[in-house]
């Protein structure tokens, strides 16, 4: 006697006419085909129209001194970023987000390296005025006196 599994008795989540087509037709490899969904979470993610709106919002929020939204935009819409021929309405926002985040990261690293490696040799007597712990001491915020 064969026991039926609980999964076999379930109905399929999508009717046959609403299933996504196979990403590889014939002998084409999956990596050479266009992505079916614009987001990394696939069929659970956003529709294409919603994706355009979200990509635009994340791109604009990046200019509001929140450049980490650009990184989120690039990660969330990775299928669009990794395939140059996919989703032409979304792609400009993702490419610009990638460029903006790259510039932000380069500037942040340059600033951090300038202060950590240059220090007093680079800034001279101004160095004591630039350090945050010296400012906190000067204004009496530390309580270390």
Beta strands, then each sheet from edge to edge (+ up, - down):
end
